[in-house]
């Protein structure tokens, strides 16, 4: 049985990195949402608006393993006032999928092309983004418990990679050394009553990754594209199998672009530093307030300025400034937003 799946996405800049990254995300979403095997893809027709000139989007298909399908790229007919920096695909598939069952994927600014399809493609997930110390993890745990969803702390996954690098003296100045270590890192998440335990090569490191020295290392390894690709794949697979509340830095903008509810939490740096110190104090971990504050500022700079999926507010996210709010107040506000969806 042969059917055709449509997709579209946009980029902010005409750059090789962004064209390939956004095209990969779109293709991954098409594969995931339609439960496809790569071998079922017969061909992909890519079209681009004339303002995209840095790379063929078909390169992204090759890089994610679509090597046997026929790939073709063409430039779209220019129509005055049409969507800019847009990539569209028509994916032809041979398998058990019926045409009327196909899930078409529209991301970023391309969502306005087919709002009817976008609405139907939303997944039952809550994506919570924000900087360090904004209260993401604490409130995400409460929300997941309230809804009966699985809680996924993506920051813990990056901390786990960072912890491995620290313990094994991996040179953090060289991306190549970090990438080489990935084959030696086995991360497993275990969920119990909605909460997450994280294992590194079979050892429970749930508490170890919360030590202050791991935080900045986590932000460093998160800037490496290969690290993000490995962990984002894991995160999407979890969301594919369960309803999730997922928190991190790029959940709504990258990992789960089709999450039904997107939240961006923020707070001023002093409040975030105090929260982190209270958290460490409760766990009887020694700390220096000024150092914690400096580390948070450094993490903000690293997270917002990294080349791959930097921390930013998703266009369809609701922003909540949690300064002066209790966790209970933040939880109530988020639940109101979820219910309104």
LINQUIKA-V296263 format. One record per pair of residues at least 6 apart in sequence whose ideal C-beta (glycine too) atoms are under 7 Angstrom apart, sorted by the first residue. I is the first residue (numbers start at 1). J is the second residue. Records with the same first field share a line. If there is no record, write none. Layout:
# LINQUIKA-V296263
I=J ; J
This chain:
# LINQUIKA-V296263
1=94 ; 95 ; 96 ; 97 ; 98
2=92 ; 94
3=93 ; 97 ; 98 ; 99 ; 102
4=90 ; 91 ; 92
5=30 ; 34 ; 91 ; 93 ; 102 ; 104
6=90 ; 104
7=26 ; 30 ; 88 ; 89 ; 91 ; 104 ; 105 ; 106
8=86 ; 87 ; 88 ; 106 ; 110 ; 113
9=22 ; 23 ; 26 ; 87 ; 107 ; 108 ; 110
10=83 ; 85 ; 86 ; 108 ; 109 ; 110
11=18 ; 19 ; 22 ; 85
12=18
14=51 ; 52 ; 53 ; 54 ; 85
15=54
16=54 ; 55
17=307
19=52 ; 54 ; 55 ; 57
20=55 ; 59 ; 60 ; 63
22=87 ; 108
23=57 ; 60 ; 87
24=60 ; 63 ; 64
25=107 ; 254 ; 257
26=89 ; 105 ; 107
27=60 ; 61 ; 64
28=64 ; 236
29=105 ; 107 ; 258
30=91 ; 105
32=236 ; 240
33=103 ; 105 ; 121
34=97 ; 102 ; 103
36=93
38=65 ; 66
40=93 ; 94 ; 95
41=66 ; 69 ; 91 ; 93
42=69 ; 70 ; 92 ; 93 ; 94
43=69 ; 70 ; 92
44=61 ; 69 ; 71 ; 89 ; 91
45=72 ; 89 ; 90
46=57 ; 58 ; 72 ; 73 ; 87 ; 89
47=74 ; 76 ; 88
48=57 ; 73 ; 75 ; 76 ; 87
49=76 ; 84 ; 85 ; 86
50=75 ; 78
51=84 ; 85
52=85 ; 87
56=73
57=73 ; 87
58=71 ; 73
61=71
83=109 ; 110 ; 113
86=110
103=121
104=117
105=121
106=113 ; 114 ; 117 ; 118
107=257
111=118
121=258
122=258 ; 260
123=239 ; 256 ; 258 ; 259 ; 260
124=243 ; 260
125=239 ; 243 ; 244 ; 246 ; 256 ; 259 ; 260
126=143 ; 149 ; 245 ; 259 ; 261 ; 263 ; 338
127=246 ; 251 ; 252 ; 256 ; 259 ; 262 ; 263
128=136 ; 140 ; 245 ; 247 ; 251 ; 263 ; 265
129=248 ; 249 ; 250 ; 251 ; 252 ; 264 ; 311 ; 317
130=136 ; 264 ; 265 ; 266
131=266 ; 300 ; 303 ; 311
132=272 ; 296 ; 299 ; 300
133=267 ; 272 ; 273 ; 275 ; 276 ; 296
134=265 ; 266 ; 267 ; 272 ; 322
135=265 ; 267 ; 275 ; 322 ; 327 ; 330
136=247 ; 265
137=153 ; 247
138=327
139=327 ; 330 ; 331 ; 334
140=151 ; 245 ; 247
141=151 ; 195
142=327 ; 331
143=245 ; 331 ; 334 ; 335
144=150 ; 151 ; 194 ; 245
145=194
146=335
147=245
148=194
149=194 ; 243 ; 244 ; 245
150=191 ; 194 ; 238 ; 242 ; 243 ; 244
151=194 ; 195 ; 196 ; 245
152=196 ; 235 ; 238 ; 244 ; 246
153=196 ; 247
154=231 ; 235 ; 246 ; 247 ; 248 ; 251
155=218 ; 248
156=196 ; 198 ; 209
157=187 ; 231
158=218 ; 221 ; 222 ; 231
159=209 ; 214 ; 218
160=187 ; 198 ; 200 ; 205 ; 209
161=185 ; 221 ; 227
162=214 ; 217 ; 218 ; 221
163=200 ; 205 ; 208 ; 209 ; 214
164=181 ; 185 ; 200
165=172 ; 178 ; 181 ; 217 ; 221
166=213 ; 214 ; 217
168=181
170=177 ; 178 ; 181
171=177
172=178 ; 217 ; 220
175=224
178=221 ; 224 ; 227
179=224 ; 226
182=226 ; 227 ; 230
186=201
187=198 ; 200
188=199
189=196 ; 198
190=197 ; 199
197=204 ; 206
198=205 ; 206 ; 209
210=283
211=285
212=280 ; 287 ; 292 ; 295
215=295 ; 299
216=295 ; 298 ; 299
219=299 ; 302 ; 303
220=302
221=227
222=228
223=302 ; 306 ; 308
225=308
228=308 ; 309
232=254 ; 255
235=246 ; 255
236=255
238=244
239=246 ; 256
246=255 ; 256
248=255
249=303 ; 311
250=309 ; 311
252=259 ; 262 ; 314 ; 317
253=309 ; 312 ; 314
254=309
260=341
261=337 ; 338 ; 341
262=314 ; 316 ; 317 ; 318
263=317 ; 318 ; 320 ; 334 ; 337
264=313 ; 314 ; 317 ; 319
265=320 ; 322
266=319 ; 321 ; 322
267=321 ; 322 ; 323
268=323
269=293 ; 296 ; 297
271=323
272=296
273=289 ; 292 ; 293 ; 296
276=292 ; 296
277=287 ; 289 ; 292
280=287
303=310 ; 311
304=310 ; 311
313=319
318=337
320=330 ; 333
322=330
